[in-house]
Structure formats: C-alpha cells, structure tokens
C-alpha cells in the first residue's frame, strides 16, 4: 500500500511546480521577444538539429569563428567543449525540435534538483529542514540566473551534481556511479568539483575503509574523465580555440576567458595569483557574497563546502566579468555544494538554533533575491512588433543560407545553413538584423557594417519594420515585401544643445542667447527614403510677420530647411542609401525680443513606396 505524501513533500512538489511554470514562462518570453542568443541557445539547438536531421555530429556554425580548422568529425560543438551528456537531449529535441524545448527541459531539470535536497533532509531525519532548503534552492536568485540565460551544459551540471552528491552520501552505489558519469560528462570543468566531492567523502570516512574506497574511486574517475576530456579536445581541435585575449598589463598567455592554461601558468608562477585576483576585485568580492550569502555562510560549517570553492577560485584568475556574474551559468558549479553543505551543517544544530538559522537564511536569500534576481532586473513584454517580426521571419525559407544577428539567430538554429558571422567564403541569401538592438553594432559581429557591405554588393531591402527589423536579400531589386515605417520623435533629452534650453518640454532659443548653432542631433537609420517634419512656434513682436523673417534654419546631410515666421511647419525628404547616421544641425538667427520653440521634430520612414 502506497504511503500518503507528507505535508513537507507537498510543499516541495508545489514549489517545484510553481518554479517550472514561472521560469518556463520567463525563459520562453525571453525567446519570443528576441532576448535569447546564438551563444548559447542557438549553438545547442543547431548542434542537436544537425545531428538529428543532417547527419553531422553536433555541428554548429556559431563557433566556426574560434575553431582554426575543422577536426576529424568536422566543425562540432565537441571541438570546443567535452559534453557527451548532451546526447541525452537528442530524443527530447526530436519530439519537438525547437529552442523552446531546450528552455523548458532545462527549467524542469533545474527544478527537479530540489528533490535530492529534500531527500537528504529526510535521510538526516529532518524532513521539514530538507523541504526548507529545497525551497531556498528554488528561490535562490543565482539558480534563477543560471536558468534564465539561454541553455547551457553548466546549468545541467547543477541538478546532476545534486543527485550525485545525495547518492554518494546515502551510499546508493548502483545509481551513484552512472549519475556521476552523467555529471562528469556535462562539460570539461565538471571533474574538478566532483574530484573534490570525492576528497570530501574521503575526509569524512577516513576511518572507514569500506566507505573510503568510494571517495577514492570518485577522485580517480573524475581525474580520468578530465584527462579524456582534455585529450579529446586536443584531438578534435588541435590548434585550440582562438578566443584568448591578453589581460591588461599581464603576459599574453593569460586569457581573459577561463582556460586550464591559466591554472597551469599560475602554478608555474604563484606570485601572479594576487595580481590576477585584484583585477575587478570589487566585482569578484560581490560575486562571492552573492554565492554564499543566501545560506548566511552556514555552508562553511561543513566540509562539503570544499567543491563549491573550485569555480570562484578559478574564475577569479580572469578579468572577464561574465565568469563572476550572478546572471550567467557558471554559478552552477558552486550552488549544489553550497546548498547541501548548509543543510548538513544546520541539521546538526539544536531545534531552537535551527529555527534561528532558518530565519536568517530566509532573510538573507530574500535580500540577495531583491538585489540580483533576473526576474526583477530583466523584465520582458511581448509586443505587437514581436508578433510582426515572427511573421516576417516565417517568410524566409527553412533551408536558405541566412546570416542572422545574435539575438535573431535562435529562430533559425534548426537550419544548418544559418550563421552569425560573415566569413569571406559565405554568400548568404538573406541577412537578418535588428537595428535597434545593441547586438546590431556589437564589435564581434558588426551587423551595421555587414548591412552596408551587402548594399554595396547588390543586396536589396527585402523587409523593413522601422528600426525593429531589417532583412536584406541577395540580388533583390523589388519593393520590400514587408514595409512598416516608424515615426521618430526627437525630444529635448535626445539633442545636444549648444545655445538653447528646454522650456515646457520644448526645445527653445531665446533672444538672450547668441545666434548660430542652436542644437545638434544624430539619428542612425536603415536605408530608405525619409520625411523630416519640423513643427515650431515663436513668440515675439507681431510686426515681424510682415517681414517674413527666417527664425532658424536646419541642415540635414547637406539639405537646408528654413523656419520662417509665416509658417509653423516645414518638411524635407531625404534618401539614406546605406545604414548610417543622419546629422541634423539647427542654427538660430538673432531676432530681437523673440523666442523660437521646436514643438515636434519627427522623422517618418522609410517611405514604403
């Protein structure tokens, strides 16, 4: 007869369900509003799709830029990372081949990491304490940070490490060793904290030879897998990735991105460690607090905290802030051991002290949650424009060669012919960009430069949705199949005043200010024809109307517009051949006792006909 679910179990199951719904909604909303990325959601989606449908083993085009030449299996995700556990996602992706599948699957796996925390509490005879820490895990803002940033094998490490640690402590060997191998197979860094987990087990079982062997085996297996991972990366990508960039003021062998080469270098020259740690010292210290403060630092009361130190100690050797940020995937190397060591430490205290510690941990978690939770700091809303972009992207054939901007790449990631970088040998049929996104001008893939180069090479504007979407097509000469202009309203906050001021929300020039340059503004626009409308007014002597005096004049890319007394609106049409900046300079004349106001300054375009 089945036992009824306990009250503590119901709390945990409900917490898991709420987490899955909330974080699935959040990550899918990021995807639908184009806030996910080629690196790394698109990488994994294309790697799985290429294996399932194109018979190319985990091929992905995003990392082609950092792989000097293809290895024995061609360009593959395995050239960059050792992740055999990724193959388990192939049947999941085959059911519904979409990046959304990976986001939901990752969320479910992370949420299920709460179960071994709860089970360990039960094993220790503290059901409600286990339930409490399971909820603390789900509420932890760094867990949410790992979950919210695309899809990563580091994120998968987190729940697998929780299960492995629970199975090790409870001595369920038949399940433990397969789970250990799955954990070690997530990514090449995984063997390091798992080896320290084995060392922890050796320490607590120093006088139990039968138990001691499992700690030694864990260390040995972890080190063997690490050697295999490093060997495989050498075989598949012998020249190594070309991503290293020098740390400021340090020899070139110190890359800004983490690598085992950094560890080898500091072992050879330990005096570099304090120098490396001091770079971005404030950010590193805050990250350390963000990792351990949610459990009120109680994790340091148990030796299981040891594996959690591997990532901060290693990542602090770099100057790349993504490695010590709560909004990226790397916290997953520490969180499992922080949570479980804190649970074990608190379980050893008396009931009254336990309650005080639980209250302190809850308060600490909520404080860090308010400070760094991505759910609070990064909010997204699905808009009409997002729907229009999705409808536009569906018009591009599934097998077309596409060059897609980083945040627009995931919708194309099932296409083996999708790229993010324009290589000399690549002639894409479509170039898909979003000019109002910061990724449009990112130096790594400068799509503003790609667009202008394409226009000079005979590409035509195929789709345009204001500044929200610009699609070019090779050898296209017709009208855009989708065209939606946008009205840009230039406000006082967007101009650079020279001699002027803001009065009642209007850009004003009074007679107390000298004539000449009034203000300047630069607007970056996609190619096309634009109408510039200036609505203005003035206050001054009425007799000036008879003289039809020019109050001010505006120069736009060589064109001049006069603002005269007998009108209150001026219009000019310009043509922008390439994507680029339109320089607008406004000059004010001196008119006695007269104030000029720019009421509205609107740029409409591109004109669709």
WOZI-V307905 format. One line per field, one symbol per residue. ss: DSSP state (H for helix, E for strand, C for the rest). A space follows every 50 residues. Layout:
ss->???
This chain:
ss->CCCCCCHHHHHHHHHHHHHHHHHHHHHHHHHHCCCCCHHHHHHHHHHHHH HHHCCCCCCCCHHHHHECCCECCECCHHHCCCCHHHHHHHHHHHHCCCHH HHHHHHHHHHHHHHHHHHHHHHHCCCHHHHHHHHHHHHHCHHHHHHHHCC CCHHHHHHHHHHHHHHHHHCCCHHHHHHHHHHHHCCCCCHHHHHHHHHHH HHHHCCCCHHHHHHHHHHHHHHHHHHHHHHHHHHHHCCCCECCCCECCCC CCCCECCCCHHHHHHHHHCCCHHHHHHHCCHHHHHHHHHHHHHHHCCHHH HCHHHHHHHHHHHHHCCCCCHHHHCCCCHHHHHHHHHHHHHHHHHHHCCC HHHHHHHHHHHHHHHHHHHHHHCHHHHCCCCCCHHHHHHHHHHCCCCCCC CEEECHHHCHHHCCCCCEECCCCCCCCCCEEEECCCCHHHHCHHHCHHHH HHHHHHCCCEEEEEECCCEEEEECCCCCCCCEEECEEEECCHHHCEECCC EEECCEEEECCCCCCEEEEEEEEEECCEEEEEEEEEEEECCCCHHHHCCE EEEEEECCEEEEEECCCCEEEEEEEECCCEEEEEEEEECCCCCCEEEEEE EEEEECCCC
